[in-house]
Amino acid sequence: MIPQEQAQSKKRRTVHSISFNDEDFKIIKLAAQQEGISFASFLKNATLEYIKESLEYQRLVDSGAMSKEQKATPEGFSAFEETIKNTLMSIHESIKLKLIRIEKLAENSIYYQFYFNPATPEEDKKNKFTLATQRMKVAMDWLEEELGQRKSIQNKQ
């Protein structure tokens, strides 16, 4: 093979104008690392694979080989995505309420640990006992109210 033929067979074009935001860049870089290839090779392979799949999909649609139900797949994904989103939001709300309860109970627990500290002088114990009892009653009332709200929410669902 002569040098001119070699140059034509290896003709390549480099693209430098692609930019990504930091989040997308990190995702692509991680995916490339998991594949064990360079960032550029991963992008090139992913782009080529996407184009092949896109062209194959369009060919199937144009030839009539794909039924109308199969064409509606993106709509199905949209509904699935909405279901996942609603499920995640429900989980988030449930965990958020639990964390609020845990925070309140932890605050009260710390207060009671200070009250029952052996270093408390005897003359202060009666006042601390009254305050601790009152605080425990408020905490229990609050917890019963929260649990009642949670049960009513669950009954609505």
C-alpha positions as CSV (number, residue, x, y, z in Angstrom):
1,M,0.0,0.0,0.0
2,I,1.4,3.4,-0.9
3,P,1.5,6.2,1.6
4,Q,-1.4,8.1,-0.1
5,E,-3.7,5.1,0.2
6,Q,-2.8,4.7,3.8
7,A,-3.7,8.3,4.5
8,Q,-7.1,7.9,2.9
9,S,-7.9,4.7,4.7
10,K,-7.1,6.3,8.1
11,K,-8.7,9.6,7.5
12,R,-10.3,10.8,10.8
13,R,-12.0,13.9,12.0
14,T,-11.7,15.2,15.5
15,V,-14.6,17.0,17.1
16,H,-13.7,19.5,19.9
17,S,-16.8,21.6,20.3
18,I,-18.8,19.3,22.6
19,S,-19.4,20.6,26.0
20,F,-21.2,19.1,29.0
21,N,-22.4,20.4,32.3
22,D,-20.5,19.1,35.3
23,E,-23.2,16.6,36.3
24,D,-23.4,15.0,32.8
25,F,-19.6,15.0,32.5
26,K,-19.3,13.0,35.8
27,I,-21.9,10.5,34.7
28,I,-20.3,9.9,31.3
29,K,-16.8,9.7,32.8
30,L,-18.0,7.1,35.4
31,A,-19.8,5.0,32.7
32,A,-16.6,5.1,30.6
33,Q,-14.5,4.0,33.6
34,Q,-16.9,1.1,34.3
35,E,-16.6,0.0,30.7
36,G,-12.8,0.3,31.0
37,I,-12.4,2.6,28.0
38,S,-11.5,6.2,27.5
39,F,-14.0,9.0,27.7
40,A,-13.7,9.8,24.0
41,S,-14.1,6.1,23.0
42,F,-17.1,5.8,25.2
43,L,-18.8,8.8,23.7
44,K,-18.0,7.7,20.2
45,N,-19.4,4.2,20.8
46,A,-22.5,5.5,22.5
47,T,-23.2,7.9,19.7
48,L,-22.7,5.3,17.0
49,E,-24.9,2.8,18.9
50,Y,-27.6,5.4,19.4
51,I,-27.6,6.3,15.6
52,K,-27.8,2.6,14.7
53,E,-30.7,2.0,17.0
54,S,-32.5,5.1,15.8
55,L,-32.1,4.2,12.2
56,E,-33.3,0.7,12.8
57,Y,-36.3,1.9,14.7
58,Q,-37.2,4.4,11.9
59,R,-36.7,1.6,9.3
60,L,-39.1,-0.7,11.2
61,V,-41.7,2.1,11.6
62,D,-41.5,3.1,7.9
63,S,-41.7,-0.5,6.6
64,G,-44.7,-1.2,8.8
65,A,-42.9,-4.1,10.6
66,M,-43.6,-2.3,13.9
67,S,-47.2,-2.2,15.1
68,K,-48.9,0.9,16.4
69,E,-48.8,-0.4,19.9
70,Q,-45.1,-0.8,19.7
71,K,-44.8,2.8,18.4
72,A,-46.5,4.0,21.6
73,T,-43.6,2.7,23.8
74,P,-42.4,6.2,24.6
75,E,-45.9,7.0,26.0
76,G,-45.7,3.8,28.1
77,F,-42.3,5.0,29.4
78,S,-43.8,8.4,30.2
79,A,-46.6,6.7,32.3
80,F,-44.0,4.5,34.0
81,E,-41.8,7.5,34.7
82,E,-44.8,9.3,36.3
83,T,-45.6,6.2,38.5
84,I,-42.0,6.0,39.7
85,K,-41.9,9.8,40.4
86,N,-45.1,9.5,42.5
87,T,-43.8,6.5,44.3
88,L,-40.6,8.3,45.2
89,M,-42.4,11.4,46.3
90,S,-44.6,9.2,48.6
91,I,-41.5,7.5,50.1
92,H,-39.9,11.0,50.6
93,E,-43.0,12.3,52.5
94,S,-43.1,9.2,54.7
95,I,-39.4,9.3,55.5
96,K,-39.6,13.1,56.1
97,L,-42.4,12.6,58.7
98,K,-40.4,9.8,60.4
99,L,-37.3,11.9,60.6
100,I,-39.3,14.8,62.2
101,R,-40.6,12.3,64.8
102,I,-37.1,11.0,65.4
103,E,-35.8,14.5,65.8
104,K,-38.5,15.4,68.4
105,L,-37.9,12.3,70.3
106,A,-34.2,12.7,70.3
107,E,-34.5,16.3,71.6
108,N,-36.7,15.0,74.5
109,S,-34.3,12.1,75.1
110,I,-31.4,14.5,75.5
111,Y,-33.4,16.6,77.9
112,Y,-34.3,13.6,80.1
113,Q,-30.7,12.5,80.1
114,F,-29.7,15.9,81.5
115,Y,-32.4,15.6,84.1
116,F,-31.4,12.2,85.3
117,N,-27.7,13.2,85.4
118,P,-26.3,12.2,88.8
119,A,-24.6,15.6,89.1
120,T,-28.0,17.3,89.5
121,P,-28.2,19.0,93.0
122,E,-31.0,17.6,95.2
123,E,-32.8,20.9,95.5
124,D,-33.1,21.2,91.7
125,K,-34.4,17.7,91.2
126,K,-38.0,18.5,92.1
127,N,-38.2,21.4,89.5
128,K,-36.4,19.3,86.9
129,F,-38.8,16.4,87.5
130,T,-41.9,18.6,87.1
131,L,-40.4,20.1,83.8
132,A,-39.4,16.6,82.6
133,T,-42.9,15.2,83.3
134,Q,-44.6,18.2,81.5
135,R,-42.2,17.9,78.6
136,M,-42.9,14.1,78.3
137,K,-46.7,14.8,78.3
138,V,-46.2,17.4,75.5
139,A,-44.1,14.9,73.5
140,M,-46.6,12.1,73.9
141,D,-49.5,14.4,72.9
142,W,-47.5,15.5,69.8
143,L,-46.6,11.9,68.9
144,E,-50.3,10.7,69.2
145,E,-51.4,13.6,67.0
146,E,-48.7,12.7,64.4
147,L,-49.7,9.1,64.4
148,G,-53.3,10.0,64.0
149,Q,-52.5,12.2,61.0
150,R,-50.4,9.4,59.5
151,K,-53.3,6.9,59.9
152,S,-55.7,9.3,58.2
153,I,-53.3,9.8,55.3
154,Q,-52.9,6.0,54.9
155,N,-56.7,5.5,55.0
156,K,-57.1,8.1,52.2
157,Q,-54.7,6.3,50.0
